Amino acid sequence: MLSGPPDPLTCPKGERHVITASAQLMAPANRGAGLTPLLLLIGLGAFTYLILIRPQRNRMKKLQQTQATLDPGAEIMTTAGLYATVVEVDGDVVTLETSPGVHQRFARAAVARVVTPAGGDAGTDGDDGGDGSDGEAPDDASAVER
């Protein structure tokens, strides 16, 4: 039997091992693989902090500042969506006038936002809805347009 030059893909036992170009290109990339997961976790942590945690912390600081500076006469909205006017502030309790002559006590933490500051005018923002009305309900049913 005539034997030519040895086949480079044949091993001494006669098994053929084929090394593809993609396998050769992938081999050097595995050397730095230990750092990639660490960088991915650090990036994910930074993303979570910047997108979720930091804005929520800023909203909470602003809400606490708003609740700390409540003054009698301010129109507020509670967390339940009730609009009222601050009558008295006593520690963590706020007395609100929900309708003329009706006073109710709420926890200061129930205040979601200040609609109109104490001594402020509700019409100063320049947005009156554009319909020319003053925002009050009509006195009788004949004033309602259909």
N, C-alpha and C positions, 0 to 999 in steps of 0.2 A: 504494500500500500504506500502510495506516494503521499508525502506530507509536505504541504506548502508552509508558508509563514504562519505562525500561530495567530488565531483569531483573537483580537483584543477584547472581544465581548465574551469570550469563553473562559471560564475559570478552569483550574486544573482538574476538577472533578467532572467537567463536562457540562456544567450548568451554565446557561446563558443569563447574564445580567445586563439589562439595558438601562442605561442612565440617560434620561431625557434632558433636554435643555432646560425645561421648566424646573426640574428637580435641582439642577446645578445653580439656577438663579435663586431659588428659594433657600438654599443652604446658608449663604452669608446673612440673610435676614434674621435667622433664628438666634444669632449671637446677641442681639440687643433686645430680645423679647422680654427679658426680666424687668426692664424699665417701662415698657409700654403700659402694662396694667396699672402700675403706680401712677403714671401721668394721667391715665384715663380716670382713675378715681379722684385725683386732685382736681381735674377739670370738671368732673361731675359735681363735686362738692362746691366749687366756686360758682358754677352755674346755678345750683340750688340756692345758695346764699344770695346771689345777686338778683335772681328772678322771683324767689318766693319769700325768703326770710327778711331781707332788708326792707322791701316795700311795706310788708305787714308791720314791721317794727316802727317804721315812720308813721303809718296810719294810727297805730296805737298811741304814740307820743302826741300826735296832733289831737286825738280824741281826749286824752287825759288833760292836755292843756286847755282844751275847750271846756271841759267839765270843771276844771279848777277855776276858771275865770267867769263863771256864771254870775250875772248881776240881775237884781230885780228890774223888771221891765223888758227883759229880752224875750223875744218870741223864739221858742225852741220846738224841735221835733223829737219825740221820744223814740226809743228803739222799736216800739210797737206801732209807730206811725202817727201818734197822737200829737196834734199841734196845740200848743198852750203857751201862756205867758208866765214867766217866772215872777212870783210874788215875794217869796222869801227864801233865803238860802241859810241853812243851819247845819253846819258840818256835812255829813253825808246825806242829809235829807233836804229835798227841794220841794217847796210848796208851789204848785202850779195852778193857775186859773184856766180851766179847760173851757168854760163858757162863762158869761157874765154872772158873777156872784157864786160860782161853783169852784171851790178850792179843793185840791187833792194833793196828798203827799206822795212823793216818788223818791226813790233812791237816786242820788246824783249820777250813778252809773247808768241810769235809764235814759239819760240825755244823749241822743245820737248826734245832733248838730244844732247849731244856732242859726235860725232862719234870719232874724233881724236882731242886731245887737241892741242893748239897752240904750234908749234915747235915740235910736236910729229910725229913719223913715223907710217904710216898706216900699215906697215908690221911687227910691233913689237909684235903682239898678237900671231904669230906663226900659225895662221889658214889662209892658202891661198886657201882653197877650195879643195886642194888635186889633182887638175887637171894639175898643172904645169904652168898654164897661169898666166899672170900678171893682169887679170881682165879687160883688155881693149878690145874694140871691134876690130875685124879684119879689115884690110885696104881694102880688096877687097872680093868679093863673093867667090873666089876660096879657101879662107882660111876656109870657113865654111864647117864642116864635116856633112855629111848626114847619 
